[in-house]
């Protein structure tokens, strides 16, 4: 799951800091989502899915279909 967050971010040519700003949080906090150190709150997961135009199931690794 966490690799997908990084891959999607990189595919959009964005930095962790840019995504963190969009989410209204620190870069360090966002980084912990990408590494799996912290679980992603549902509200943040939904924002990321909407931003990347994908499903939460894809972000969670439950499907390979974006």
N, C-alpha and C positions, 0 to 999 in steps of 0.2 A: 504494500500500500504506500509506504513512505517514499519509495523510489518513484512512484507515479507522480507524486506532488512535485518532486524535483524535476522530473522529465517534462511535465507540463509547463512548469515555470520557465525552464530553459528553452522549450519550444516556442514560448512567447517572448523570448529575449528579455526576460525580466530578472531583477535581482531579488534576493530575499528581502532586502530593505524595501523595495517597491511594493512587494506583495504585503509585507507587514503594514506598511502605511495604508494600503487599500483596506486592510482589515482593522485598522486602528489599534495596532499593537506594536511592540518592539520587534526589532529584527531578531534578537536573541530568542524571544518567545516563539516566533515563527520557526526559527531554525530547529527548535526542539520538536516541532511537529514533523519536519522533514526527516529528522534522525530517529523518530520514534521514541524519544525520551519522554515526551508528554502526549497523552491522548488528545485528539482534536475534539473540541466541543461541537455538538450537533449544529449550532447556529453558524459556527465558522466553517464546518464541512459544507453546509448548504451554500454559503457565500462563495466558497471556492468552486463548487460544482457549477453555480450560476456564472461565475466569472469565466471559467474555462469552457462553458457550454457543454458540460458532460453530466453524467449522473453521479449521484453519491455512491451507487453500487460500483461504478468504475473506480472511483477514488478509493473505495474500501477494498478493492480487489475481488469483489464478488462476481464480476463479469469482465470480459475483455472488450465488450462492446461499449464504445464511448457514448 
